[in-house]
Amino acid sequence: MKTVLNVKGMKCGGCENTVRTTVQAYPGVQSVSPDHKANTVEIEFDEGQVSLETIKKAIADQGFQLT
Ligand SMILES: [Cu+2]
């Protein structure tokens, strides 16, 4: 599935990279597109391999806020 999360706390490309690397580490994640200006992260993933809750928690654990 494809979803767009609202994520606060990303200030630059480095933050985007942190989010990208964190989420891409999970199996079943096909693409991750963070945008620190829009405060969004577009994610395409296979729900059979990883849950949205797991992805959200991983992002929050990096210090970002899901809104
Ligand atoms: Cu940053």
PDB file of the backbone (N, CA, C, O) and the ligand in Angstrom, with CONECT records:
HET     CU  A 101       1
ATOM      1  N   MET A   1       0.829  -1.188   0.000  1.00  0.00           N
ATOM      2  CA  MET A   1       0.000   0.000   0.000  1.00  0.00           C
ATOM      3  C   MET A   1       0.870   1.245   0.000  1.00  0.00           C
ATOM      4  O   MET A   1       2.061   1.197   0.307  1.00  0.00           O
ATOM      5  N   LYS A   2       0.248   2.356  -0.350  1.00  0.00           N
ATOM      6  CA  LYS A   2       0.964   3.623  -0.387  1.00  0.00           C
ATOM      7  C   LYS A   2       0.261   4.576   0.573  1.00  0.00           C
ATOM      8  O   LYS A   2      -0.964   4.702   0.555  1.00  0.00           O
ATOM      9  N   THR A   3       1.044   5.238   1.406  1.00  0.00           N
ATOM     10  CA  THR A   3       0.435   6.151   2.362  1.00  0.00           C
ATOM     11  C   THR A   3       1.324   7.378   2.561  1.00  0.00           C
ATOM     12  O   THR A   3       2.526   7.340   2.298  1.00  0.00           O
ATOM     13  N   VAL A   4       0.722   8.442   3.020  1.00  0.00           N
ATOM     14  CA  VAL A   4       1.483   9.644   3.333  1.00  0.00           C
ATOM     15  C   VAL A   4       1.304   9.968   4.814  1.00  0.00           C
ATOM     16  O   VAL A   4       0.189  10.203   5.281  1.00  0.00           O
ATOM     17  N   LEU A   5       2.406   9.977   5.534  1.00  0.00           N
ATOM     18  CA  LEU A   5       2.366  10.307   6.959  1.00  0.00           C
ATOM     19  C   LEU A   5       2.730  11.769   7.141  1.00  0.00           C
ATOM     20  O   LEU A   5       3.554  12.313   6.406  1.00  0.00           O
ATOM     21  N   ASN A   6       2.111  12.399   8.125  1.00  0.00           N
ATOM     22  CA  ASN A   6       2.506  13.754   8.509  1.00  0.00           C
ATOM     23  C   ASN A   6       3.510  13.631   9.640  1.00  0.00           C
ATOM     24  O   ASN A   6       3.203  13.106  10.711  1.00  0.00           O
ATOM     25  N   VAL A   7       4.717  14.126   9.385  1.00  0.00           N
ATOM     26  CA  VAL A   7       5.813  13.964  10.346  1.00  0.00           C
ATOM     27  C   VAL A   7       6.447  15.318  10.619  1.00  0.00           C
ATOM     28  O   VAL A   7       6.922  15.997   9.708  1.00  0.00           O
ATOM     29  N   LYS A   8       6.445  15.693  11.877  1.00  0.00           N
ATOM     30  CA  LYS A   8       7.070  16.952  12.264  1.00  0.00           C
ATOM     31  C   LYS A   8       8.452  16.696  12.831  1.00  0.00           C
ATOM     32  O   LYS A   8       8.726  15.619  13.361  1.00  0.00           O
ATOM     33  N   GLY A   9       9.323  17.689  12.719  1.00  0.00           N
ATOM     34  CA  GLY A   9      10.644  17.597  13.326  1.00  0.00           C
ATOM     35  C   GLY A   9      11.770  17.425  12.328  1.00  0.00           C
ATOM     36  O   GLY A   9      12.942  17.501  12.695  1.00  0.00           O
ATOM     37  N   MET A  10      11.425  17.192  11.056  1.00  0.00           N
ATOM     38  CA  MET A  10      12.472  17.086  10.034  1.00  0.00           C
ATOM     39  C   MET A  10      12.870  18.509   9.621  1.00  0.00           C
ATOM     40  O   MET A  10      12.034  19.294   9.172  1.00  0.00           O
ATOM     41  N   LYS A  11      14.163  18.826   9.781  1.00  0.00           N
ATOM     42  CA  LYS A  11      14.618  20.195   9.527  1.00  0.00           C
ATOM     43  C   LYS A  11      15.442  20.346   8.253  1.00  0.00           C
ATOM     44  O   LYS A  11      15.615  21.454   7.744  1.00  0.00           O
ATOM     45  N   CYS A  12      15.941  19.244   7.751  1.00  0.00           N
ATOM     46  CA  CYS A  12      16.844  19.339   6.602  1.00  0.00           C
ATOM     47  C   CYS A  12      16.950  18.010   5.877  1.00  0.00           C
ATOM     48  O   CYS A  12      16.274  17.040   6.221  1.00  0.00           O
ATOM     49  N   GLY A  13      17.807  17.983   4.871  1.00  0.00           N
ATOM     50  CA  GLY A  13      18.021  16.756   4.119  1.00  0.00           C
ATOM     51  C   GLY A  13      18.596  15.636   4.974  1.00  0.00           C
ATOM     52  O   GLY A  13      18.365  14.457   4.706  1.00  0.00           O
ATOM     53  N   GLY A  14      19.343  16.011   5.999  1.00  0.00           N
ATOM     54  CA  GLY A  14      19.910  14.998   6.896  1.00  0.00           C
ATOM     55  C   GLY A  14      18.822  14.264   7.655  1.00  0.00           C
ATOM     56  O   GLY A  14      18.884  13.050   7.846  1.00  0.00           O
ATOM     57  N   CYS A  15      17.822  15.024   8.085  1.00  0.00           N
ATOM     58  CA  CYS A  15      16.675  14.416   8.778  1.00  0.00           C
ATOM     59  C   CYS A  15      15.918  13.508   7.809  1.00  0.00           C
ATOM     60  O   CYS A  15      15.471  12.420   8.175  1.00  0.00           O
ATOM     61  N   GLU A  16      15.785  13.970   6.586  1.00  0.00           N
ATOM     62  CA  GLU A  16      15.105  13.147   5.579  1.00  0.00           C
ATOM     63  C   GLU A  16      15.856  11.826   5.398  1.00  0.00           C
ATOM     64  O   GLU A  16      15.246  10.761   5.310  1.00  0.00           O
ATOM     65  N   ASN A  17      17.176  11.910   5.345  1.00  0.00           N
ATOM     66  CA  ASN A  17      17.981  10.700   5.189  1.00  0.00           C
ATOM     67  C   ASN A  17      17.812   9.753   6.368  1.00  0.00           C
ATOM     68  O   ASN A  17      17.757   8.536   6.195  1.00  0.00           O
ATOM     69  N   THR A  18      17.731  10.324   7.572  1.00  0.00           N
ATOM     70  CA  THR A  18      17.534   9.497   8.763  1.00  0.00           C
ATOM     71  C   THR A  18      16.228   8.726   8.655  1.00  0.00           C
ATOM     72  O   THR A  18      16.177   7.525   8.920  1.00  0.00           O
ATOM     73  N   VAL A  19      15.175   9.430   8.263  1.00  0.00           N
ATOM     74  CA  VAL A  19      13.865   8.786   8.131  1.00  0.00           C
ATOM     75  C   VAL A  19      13.916   7.721   7.034  1.00  0.00           C
ATOM     76  O   VAL A  19      13.419   6.608   7.207  1.00  0.00           O
ATOM     77  N   ARG A  20      14.526   8.083   5.904  1.00  0.00           N
ATOM     78  CA  ARG A  20      14.588   7.153   4.774  1.00  0.00           C
ATOM     79  C   ARG A  20      15.321   5.868   5.169  1.00  0.00           C
ATOM     80  O   ARG A  20      14.840   4.760   4.932  1.00  0.00           O
ATOM     81  N   THR A  21      16.492   6.046   5.774  1.00  0.00           N
ATOM     82  CA  THR A  21      17.304   4.891   6.157  1.00  0.00           C
ATOM     83  C   THR A  21      16.585   4.024   7.183  1.00  0.00           C
ATOM     84  O   THR A  21      16.606   2.796   7.101  1.00  0.00           O
ATOM     85  N   THR A  22      15.948   4.680   8.152  1.00  0.00           N
ATOM     86  CA  THR A  22      15.241   3.961   9.204  1.00  0.00           C
ATOM     87  C   THR A  22      14.118   3.100   8.636  1.00  0.00           C
ATOM     88  O   THR A  22      13.982   1.926   8.981  1.00  0.00           O
ATOM     89  N   VAL A  23      13.325   3.697   7.768  1.00  0.00           N
ATOM     90  CA  VAL A  23      12.150   2.981   7.256  1.00  0.00           C
ATOM     91  C   VAL A  23      12.554   1.925   6.231  1.00  0.00           C
ATOM     92  O   VAL A  23      11.966   0.845   6.173  1.00  0.00           O
ATOM     93  N   GLN A  24      13.564   2.248   5.423  1.00  0.00           N
ATOM     94  CA  GLN A  24      13.982   1.302   4.382  1.00  0.00           C
ATOM     95  C   GLN A  24      14.595   0.030   4.966  1.00  0.00           C
ATOM     96  O   GLN A  24      14.705  -0.980   4.271  1.00  0.00           O
ATOM     97  N   ALA A  25      14.991   0.073   6.230  1.00  0.00           N
ATOM     98  CA  ALA A  25      15.610  -1.093   6.855  1.00  0.00           C
ATOM     99  C   ALA A  25      14.608  -2.226   7.046  1.00  0.00           C
ATOM    100  O   ALA A  25      15.004  -3.372   7.260  1.00  0.00           O
ATOM    101  N   TYR A  26      13.321  -1.918   6.972  1.00  0.00           N
ATOM    102  CA  TYR A  26      12.314  -2.962   7.169  1.00  0.00           C
ATOM    103  C   TYR A  26      12.017  -3.689   5.868  1.00  0.00           C
ATOM    104  O   TYR A  26      11.906  -3.066   4.812  1.00  0.00           O
ATOM    105  N   PRO A  27      11.887  -5.025   5.948  1.00  0.00           N
ATOM    106  CA  PRO A  27      11.536  -5.791   4.759  1.00  0.00           C
ATOM    107  C   PRO A  27      10.139  -5.403   4.291  1.00  0.00           C
ATOM    108  O   PRO A  27       9.254  -5.138   5.105  1.00  0.00           O
ATOM    109  N   GLY A  28       9.952  -5.373   3.015  1.00  0.00           N
ATOM    110  CA  GLY A  28       8.623  -5.057   2.482  1.00  0.00           C
ATOM    111  C   GLY A  28       8.431  -3.592   2.152  1.00  0.00           C
ATOM    112  O   GLY A  28       7.412  -3.205   1.580  1.00  0.00           O
ATOM    113  N   VAL A  29       9.423  -2.767   2.517  1.00  0.00           N
ATOM    114  CA  VAL A  29       9.321  -1.344   2.201  1.00  0.00           C
ATOM    115  C   VAL A  29       9.870  -1.105   0.791  1.00  0.00           C
ATOM    116  O   VAL A  29      11.036  -1.379   0.507  1.00  0.00           O
ATOM    117  N   GLN A  30       9.013  -0.594  -0.071  1.00  0.00           N
ATOM    118  CA  GLN A  30       9.406  -0.412  -1.467  1.00  0.00           C
ATOM    119  C   GLN A  30       9.973   0.978  -1.747  1.00  0.00           C
ATOM    120  O   GLN A  30      10.921   1.123  -2.519  1.00  0.00           O
ATOM    121  N   SER A  31       9.396   1.990  -1.122  1.00  0.00           N
ATOM    122  CA  SER A  31       9.931   3.335  -1.337  1.00  0.00           C
ATOM    123  C   SER A  31       9.590   4.236  -0.153  1.00  0.00           C
ATOM    124  O   SER A  31       8.565   4.074   0.508  1.00  0.00           O
ATOM    125  N   VAL A  32      10.486   5.190   0.091  1.00  0.00           N
ATOM    126  CA  VAL A  32      10.311   6.151   1.181  1.00  0.00           C
ATOM    127  C   VAL A  32      10.682   7.522   0.641  1.00  0.00           C
ATOM    128  O   VAL A  32      11.803   7.729   0.178  1.00  0.00           O
ATOM    129  N   SER A  33       9.746   8.456   0.700  1.00  0.00           N
ATOM    130  CA  SER A  33      10.021   9.806   0.190  1.00  0.00           C
ATOM    131  C   SER A  33       9.678  10.861   1.237  1.00  0.00           C
ATOM    132  O   SER A  33       8.548  11.345   1.300  1.00  0.00           O
ATOM    133  N   PRO A  34      10.676  11.212   2.065  1.00  0.00           N
ATOM    134  CA  PRO A  34      10.449  12.252   3.072  1.00  0.00           C
ATOM    135  C   PRO A  34      10.577  13.644   2.445  1.00  0.00           C
ATOM    136  O   PRO A  34      11.379  13.856   1.535  1.00  0.00           O
ATOM    137  N   ASP A  35       9.783  14.575   2.942  1.00  0.00           N
ATOM    138  CA  ASP A  35       9.849  15.971   2.490  1.00  0.00           C
ATOM    139  C   ASP A  35       9.790  16.859   3.729  1.00  0.00           C
ATOM    140  O   ASP A  35       8.732  17.039   4.333  1.00  0.00           O
ATOM    141  N   HIS A  36      10.962  17.417   4.100  1.00  0.00           N
ATOM    142  CA  HIS A  36      11.002  18.166   5.369  1.00  0.00           C
ATOM    143  C   HIS A  36      10.273  19.502   5.269  1.00  0.00           C
ATOM    144  O   HIS A  36       9.863  20.067   6.283  1.00  0.00           O
ATOM    145  N   LYS A  37      10.112  20.005   4.050  1.00  0.00           N
ATOM    146  CA  LYS A  37       9.391  21.282   3.899  1.00  0.00           C
ATOM    147  C   LYS A  37       7.891  21.077   4.042  1.00  0.00           C
ATOM    148  O   LYS A  37       7.194  21.904   4.631  1.00  0.00           O
ATOM    149  N   ALA A  38       7.409  19.990   3.508  1.00  0.00           N
ATOM    150  CA  ALA A  38       5.975  19.695   3.589  1.00  0.00           C
ATOM    151  C   ALA A  38       5.621  18.937   4.869  1.00  0.00           C
ATOM    152  O   ALA A  38       4.447  18.766   5.197  1.00  0.00           O
ATOM    153  N   ASN A  39       6.659  18.485   5.589  1.00  0.00           N
ATOM    154  CA  ASN A  39       6.439  17.656   6.780  1.00  0.00           C
ATOM    155  C   ASN A  39       5.661  16.382   6.464  1.00  0.00           C
ATOM    156  O   ASN A  39       4.757  15.983   7.198  1.00  0.00           O
ATOM    157  N   THR A  40       6.034  15.765   5.365  1.00  0.00           N
ATOM    158  CA  THR A  40       5.372  14.519   4.993  1.00  0.00           C
ATOM    159  C   THR A  40       6.406  13.436   4.666  1.00  0.00           C
ATOM    160  O   THR A  40       7.550  13.716   4.309  1.00  0.00           O
ATOM    161  N   VAL A  41       5.954  12.209   4.804  1.00  0.00           N
ATOM    162  CA  VAL A  41       6.761  11.073   4.370  1.00  0.00           C
ATOM    163  C   VAL A  41       5.841  10.132   3.606  1.00  0.00           C
ATOM    164  O   VAL A  41       4.904   9.562   4.166  1.00  0.00           O
ATOM    165  N   GLU A  42       6.125   9.982   2.320  1.00  0.00           N
ATOM    166  CA  GLU A  42       5.333   9.067   1.513  1.00  0.00           C
ATOM    167  C   GLU A  42       6.017   7.713   1.531  1.00  0.00           C
ATOM    168  O   GLU A  42       7.209   7.595   1.248  1.00  0.00           O
ATOM    169  N   ILE A  43       5.248   6.703   1.866  1.00  0.00           N
ATOM    170  CA  ILE A  43       5.824   5.369   1.998  1.00  0.00           C
ATOM    171  C   ILE A  43       4.997   4.359   1.212  1.00  0.00           C
ATOM    172  O   ILE A  43       3.767   4.357   1.260  1.00  0.00           O
ATOM    173  N   GLU A  44       5.706   3.506   0.492  1.00  0.00           N
ATOM    174  CA  GLU A  44       5.056   2.429  -0.221  1.00  0.00           C
ATOM    175  C   GLU A  44       5.593   1.131   0.373  1.00  0.00           C
ATOM    176  O   GLU A  44       6.802   0.899   0.394  1.00  0.00           O
ATOM    177  N   PHE A  45       4.684   0.291   0.852  1.00  0.00           N
ATOM    178  CA  PHE A  45       5.148  -0.922   1.525  1.00  0.00           C
ATOM    179  C   PHE A  45       4.146  -2.054   1.395  1.00  0.00           C
ATOM    180  O   PHE A  45       2.984  -1.853   1.040  1.00  0.00           O
ATOM    181  N   ASP A  46       4.634  -3.251   1.694  1.00  0.00           N
ATOM    182  CA  ASP A  46       3.812  -4.454   1.654  1.00  0.00           C
ATOM    183  C   ASP A  46       3.320  -4.744   3.074  1.00  0.00           C
ATOM    184  O   ASP A  46       4.101  -5.086   3.963  1.00  0.00           O
ATOM    185  N   GLU A  47       2.024  -4.600   3.261  1.00  0.00           N
ATOM    186  CA  GLU A  47       1.443  -4.799   4.593  1.00  0.00           C
ATOM    187  C   GLU A  47       1.619  -6.221   5.118  1.00  0.00           C
ATOM    188  O   GLU A  47       1.535  -6.466   6.321  1.00  0.00           O
ATOM    189  N   GLY A  48       1.862  -7.147   4.207  1.00  0.00           N
ATOM    190  CA  GLY A  48       2.066  -8.530   4.630  1.00  0.00           C
ATOM    191  C   GLY A  48       3.422  -8.732   5.291  1.00  0.00           C
ATOM    192  O   GLY A  48       3.643  -9.730   5.977  1.00  0.00           O
ATOM    193  N   GLN A  49       4.333  -7.778   5.081  1.00  0.00           N
ATOM    194  CA  GLN A  49       5.691  -7.926   5.622  1.00  0.00           C
ATOM    195  C   GLN A  49       6.003  -6.965   6.751  1.00  0.00           C
ATOM    196  O   GLN A  49       6.829  -7.262   7.613  1.00  0.00           O
ATOM    197  N   VAL A  50       5.353  -5.824   6.752  1.00  0.00           N
ATOM    198  CA  VAL A  50       5.617  -4.853   7.819  1.00  0.00           C
ATOM    199  C   VAL A  50       4.349  -4.027   8.031  1.00  0.00           C
ATOM    200  O   VAL A  50       3.661  -3.667   7.076  1.00  0.00           O
ATOM    201  N   SER A  51       4.052  -3.734   9.300  1.00  0.00           N
ATOM    202  CA  SER A  51       2.825  -2.984   9.581  1.00  0.00           C
ATOM    203  C   SER A  51       3.104  -1.483   9.612  1.00  0.00           C
ATOM    204  O   SER A  51       4.225  -1.035   9.854  1.00  0.00           O
ATOM    205  N   LEU A  52       2.046  -0.733   9.358  1.00  0.00           N
ATOM    206  CA  LEU A  52       2.179   0.723   9.414  1.00  0.00           C
ATOM    207  C   LEU A  52       2.553   1.166  10.824  1.00  0.00           C
ATOM    208  O   LEU A  52       3.307   2.123  10.999  1.00  0.00           O
ATOM    209  N   GLU A  53       2.029   0.475  11.819  1.00  0.00           N
ATOM    210  CA  GLU A  53       2.348   0.828  13.204  1.00  0.00           C
ATOM    211  C   GLU A  53       3.843   0.679  13.486  1.00  0.00           C
ATOM    212  O   GLU A  53       4.442   1.502  14.178  1.00  0.00           O
ATOM    213  N   THR A  54       4.429  -0.375  12.943  1.00  0.00           N
ATOM    214  CA  THR A  54       5.868  -0.598  13.121  1.00  0.00           C
ATOM    215  C   THR A  54       6.666   0.539  12.492  1.00  0.00           C
ATOM    216  O   THR A  54       7.631   1.033  13.075  1.00  0.00           O
ATOM    217  N   ILE A  55       6.254   0.941  11.307  1.00  0.00           N
ATOM    218  CA  ILE A  55       6.942   2.027  10.610  1.00  0.00           C
ATOM    219  C   ILE A  55       6.803   3.334  11.386  1.00  0.00           C
ATOM    220  O   ILE A  55       7.769   4.079  11.552  1.00  0.00           O
ATOM    221  N   LYS A  56       5.601   3.596  11.852  1.00  0.00           N
ATOM    222  CA  LYS A  56       5.372   4.831  12.617  1.00  0.00           C
ATOM    223  C   LYS A  56       6.221   4.868  13.881  1.00  0.00           C
ATOM    224  O   LYS A  56       6.803   5.897  14.221  1.00  0.00           O
ATOM    225  N   LYS A  57       6.284   3.745  14.565  1.00  0.00           N
ATOM    226  CA  LYS A  57       7.055   3.681  15.804  1.00  0.00           C
ATOM    227  C   LYS A  57       8.544   3.901  15.521  1.00  0.00           C
ATOM    228  O   LYS A  57       9.236   4.574  16.285  1.00  0.00           O
ATOM    229  N   ALA A  58       9.024   3.332  14.425  1.00  0.00           N
ATOM    230  CA  ALA A  58      10.441   3.482  14.076  1.00  0.00           C
ATOM    231  C   ALA A  58      10.775   4.950  13.818  1.00  0.00           C
ATOM    232  O   ALA A  58      11.838   5.430  14.213  1.00  0.00           O
ATOM    233  N   ILE A  59       9.872   5.651  13.162  1.00  0.00           N
ATOM    234  CA  ILE A  59      10.097   7.084  12.888  1.00  0.00           C
ATOM    235  C   ILE A  59      10.066   7.868  14.197  1.00  0.00           C
ATOM    236  O   ILE A  59      10.915   8.727  14.434  1.00  0.00           O
ATOM    237  N   ALA A  60       9.090   7.568  15.038  1.00  0.00           N
ATOM    238  CA  ALA A  60       8.976   8.272  16.323  1.00  0.00           C
ATOM    239  C   ALA A  60      10.202   8.017  17.200  1.00  0.00           C
ATOM    240  O   ALA A  60      10.656   8.907  17.919  1.00  0.00           O
ATOM    241  N   ASP A  61      10.729   6.804  17.134  1.00  0.00           N
ATOM    242  CA  ASP A  61      11.914   6.450  17.934  1.00  0.00           C
ATOM    243  C   ASP A  61      13.143   7.248  17.525  1.00  0.00           C
ATOM    244  O   ASP A  61      14.101   7.348  18.291  1.00  0.00           O
ATOM    245  N   GLN A  62      13.123   7.820  16.322  1.00  0.00           N
ATOM    246  CA  GLN A  62      14.235   8.652  15.863  1.00  0.00           C
ATOM    247  C   GLN A  62      14.064  10.108  16.314  1.00  0.00           C
ATOM    248  O   GLN A  62      14.894  10.966  16.009  1.00  0.00           O
ATOM    249  N   GLY A  63      12.984  10.368  17.038  1.00  0.00           N
ATOM    250  CA  GLY A  63      12.801  11.713  17.588  1.00  0.00           C
ATOM    251  C   GLY A  63      11.870  12.619  16.798  1.00  0.00           C
ATOM    252  O   GLY A  63      11.788  13.819  17.057  1.00  0.00           O
ATOM    253  N   PHE A  64      11.167  12.034  15.831  1.00  0.00           N
ATOM    254  CA  PHE A  64      10.225  12.841  15.038  1.00  0.00           C
ATOM    255  C   PHE A  64       8.805  12.629  15.564  1.00  0.00           C
ATOM    256  O   PHE A  64       8.495  11.618  16.194  1.00  0.00           O
ATOM    257  N   GLN A  65       7.967  13.607  15.287  1.00  0.00           N
ATOM    258  CA  GLN A  65       6.592  13.549  15.803  1.00  0.00           C
ATOM    259  C   GLN A  65       5.619  13.244  14.679  1.00  0.00           C
ATOM    260  O   GLN A  65       5.582  13.934  13.660  1.00  0.00           O
ATOM    261  N   LEU A  66       4.831  12.195  14.883  1.00  0.00           N
ATOM    262  CA  LEU A  66       3.784  11.883  13.914  1.00  0.00           C
ATOM    263  C   LEU A  66       2.525  12.616  14.307  1.00  0.00           C
ATOM    264  O   LEU A  66       2.067  12.523  15.446  1.00  0.00           O
ATOM    265  N   THR A  67       1.968  13.344  13.363  1.00  0.00           N
ATOM    266  CA  THR A  67       0.795  14.159  13.698  1.00  0.00           C
ATOM    267  C   THR A  67      -0.445  13.663  12.953  1.00  0.00           C
ATOM    268  O   THR A  67      -1.527  14.229  13.110  1.00  0.00           O
TER     269      THR A  67
HETATM  270 CU    CU A 101      18.053  17.777   9.748  1.00  0.00          CU2+
END
